[in-house]
Amino acid sequence: MKRLTYIILSVTMTLVPQLGFSADIQSILQHPDRNASNALRDKYRHPAQTLSFFGIRADMSVIEIWPGKGWYTEVLAPWIKQGDGQFIAAGFPQDTGPEWRQNMQAEYESWLDRFPDRFNEVDVVEFGPPGNWRLGPDNSVDAVLTFRNVHNWVKGEYADRVFKAMFDVLKPGGILGLTDHRARPGADIDTMNASGYLTEQLVIDLARQAGFVLEEKSEINSNPKDSKNHPAGVWTLPPTLRMGEQENEKYLAIGESDRMTLRFRKPLD
C-alpha cells in the first residue's frame, strides 16, 4: 500500500464501451482469500453487474472515494492489479475528526498492509473535510466510484465540493459511477438527512451542477421490499441492524436498502 501526496498520470481521453464483465472479476469474487461475510452480501450489491454497468475495466485508473472498511476495495484492487491499471483509495484525512472516521481509516490501511499480495499496489490519498478537496491533478483518471457515500456528503453540507473534485480529476469522457440509498421521490431534505435515503433527483442535480451528464440509470441494486420507513432510518437494515435483536428477522428478510445506481460522464469539452 502506497500513500500519495499527489498523483501523476498520463492525461488522455478515454471513452469506455459498455462491455460485459470479464471472467477475471468472477475469479476475484470467488477467490478463497475473499472475506466470507463480504461474499454473502454480493446478492444485495451485485458487484460484477454494477462494475459492468459503470463500464469499468481492469486497465483503467480508478479512484474509490471513502472506501470504508474495504468491501469494494477487496474486489477492485486485485482485479485492477491484474489488468495493470491503477487503483486509488481516497480515504478520510489523517488527524481530523470525528474519531470513528480516524479509527475506520486506520483499520482500512492496516488491513491493506496485512495482505500485500493483493493490496500492495493500492495508492492511498486523503480526501474530505475540513480542507482536503482535491483528488489529484485535473483530467488525470478514467473513473471515480463511490458507494453509499453521497448521503454523508449531503448531510455534512459539502456535497458540492465533492462533486466538483470528482469532476476536476476525471479525464474528458471519464466516468462517475455511484450507488446510494434511494428515498421516495419528493422527500424533503430533513427526512433525507435523518433517514440516510436520498432522492435520485437530488443526486442527479448535484452531479449536473458540477458539470456531469447523466448517461444511464440501472435497477441492478433496487430492493422493492424496502419500505424506506424504519425506526433508525436505513441503518435499521443490514448490515448495520441498529435495532439490535429487536425484530431482527424482519429486517434481515428485507435485506439491504433499495439503491439507485447511476452512471455519469464528464463531457469531452
Secondary structure, DSSP 8 states (H G I E B T S, - for coil): -EE-SS----------------HHHHHHHT-TTS-HHHHTTHHHH-HHHHHHHHT--TTSEEEEE--TTSTTHHHHHHHHHHTT-EEEEEE--TT-S-HHHHHHHHHHHHHHHH-HHHHTT-EEEE-BTTTB---SSTT-EEEEEEES-HHHHHHHT-HHHHHHHHHHHEEEEEEEEEEEEB--TT--HHHHHHHS-B-HHHHHHHHHHHT-EEEEEE-TT--TT--S--TTGGGGSTTT-TTTTTTHHHHHHH-S--EEEEEEE----
